[in-house]
Amino acid sequence: MKLLIDENVAAPIVGEFVARGHDVSWITRAAPGLDDEDLFRLALHEHRIVFTHDKGHGERALKQEVPGLIIVRAGGNSPMLAPSLLVTLVESRNDWAGNLAVIRGRRVRMRALPDLSR
């Protein structure tokens, strides 16, 4: 899977994706401080799914084209999964492209992204 991982994602999660052979670009190393609009442009240009903890990206994805968006949330009774479990959960599906997904604990909610390419 080709991922553009936001700089708010911890190194152990990034490392787990890399160790499992995913094509990862991590903003912390590739373009620190990149603003949200440019993050989405880069994801679109490189055909990468954005992986983030920033729930604000969900609103942006409804207005600005992006190949796919995975938002990982923790809170309430849903603690953050260990990196290996989180990556296993992501690998258990192949329908991330074209969708806005929210992962909370072991639950995944999906919503189709609007077609903004027109």
C-alpha positions in Angstrom: 0.0 0.0 0.0 1.2 3.5 -0.8 0.8 5.8 2.3 1.5 9.4 3.0 1.8 9.4 6.8 1.2 12.7 8.6 3.8 14.0 11.0 1.4 13.5 14.0 1.9 9.7 13.6 4.5 8.2 15.9 7.7 6.6 14.5 6.8 3.0 15.8 3.7 3.0 13.6 5.6 4.3 10.6 8.4 1.7 11.3 5.8 -1.1 11.4 4.4 -0.2 8.0 7.9 0.0 6.5 9.0 -3.3 8.1 6.0 -5.0 6.4 7.0 -3.7 3.0 4.5 -0.8 2.5 5.6 2.1 0.3 5.6 4.9 3.0 6.4 8.6 2.8 6.4 10.2 6.2 5.9 13.9 6.3 8.2 14.2 9.3 11.1 13.3 7.1 9.8 14.1 3.6 8.4 17.6 4.2 8.2 18.7 7.8 5.8 21.5 8.5 3.8 20.9 5.2 0.4 22.5 5.5 -2.8 20.5 5.2 -3.7 21.7 1.7 -0.2 20.8 0.3 -0.3 17.5 2.1 -3.5 16.5 0.2 -1.9 17.8 -3.1 1.2 15.7 -2.5 -1.0 12.6 -1.7 -2.9 13.1 -4.9 0.2 13.7 -7.0 1.9 10.6 -5.6 -1.3 8.5 -5.5 -0.9 7.8 -1.7 -3.5 7.3 0.9 -3.2 9.8 3.8 -2.7 8.2 7.3 -3.2 10.6 10.2 -4.5 11.2 13.7 -5.9 14.6 12.7 -9.7 14.4 12.6 -9.8 17.8 10.9 -8.5 16.1 7.7 -11.9 14.5 7.4 -13.6 17.9 6.7 -10.8 18.8 4.2 -11.3 15.5 2.4 -14.9 16.5 1.6 -13.6 19.7 -0.1 -10.2 18.8 -1.5 -9.5 15.7 -3.6 -7.4 13.0 -2.0 -6.9 9.3 -3.0 -8.0 8.0 0.4 -7.9 9.0 4.1 -7.4 6.9 7.2 -7.9 8.7 10.5 -6.8 6.9 13.6 -8.6 8.0 16.8 -8.3 7.0 20.4 -10.6 8.0 23.3 -13.4 6.8 25.5 -13.2 3.0 25.7 -11.1 2.8 22.6 -7.4 2.9 23.4 -4.8 3.3 20.7 -3.8 0.0 19.3 -0.2 -1.2 19.4 1.6 -0.5 16.1 1.6 -4.2 15.0 -2.2 -4.5 15.7 -3.0 -1.2 14.0 -1.0 -2.2 10.8 -2.6 -5.7 10.9 -6.0 -4.0 11.0 -5.1 -1.8 8.0 -3.8 -4.8 6.1 -7.0 -6.7 6.7 -8.8 -4.5 4.1 -8.1 -3.4 0.6 -10.8 -0.8 0.2 -9.1 2.3 1.6 -8.7 4.1 -1.7 -11.7 6.4 -2.4 -12.8 6.3 1.2 -12.6 8.3 4.3 -12.0 5.8 7.1 -12.0 6.3 10.9 -10.3 3.7 13.0 -11.2 3.7 16.7 -9.9 0.7 18.6 -10.6 -2.3 16.4 -13.6 -0.6 14.7 -13.5 0.9 11.2 -16.1 3.3 9.9 -16.0 4.0 6.1 -17.5 6.7 4.0 -17.0 7.1 0.3 -15.2 10.3 -0.6 -17.0 12.6 -3.1 -15.6 12.7 -6.6 -14.1 16.2 -6.8 -12.0 15.5 -9.9 -14.6 17.2 -12.2 
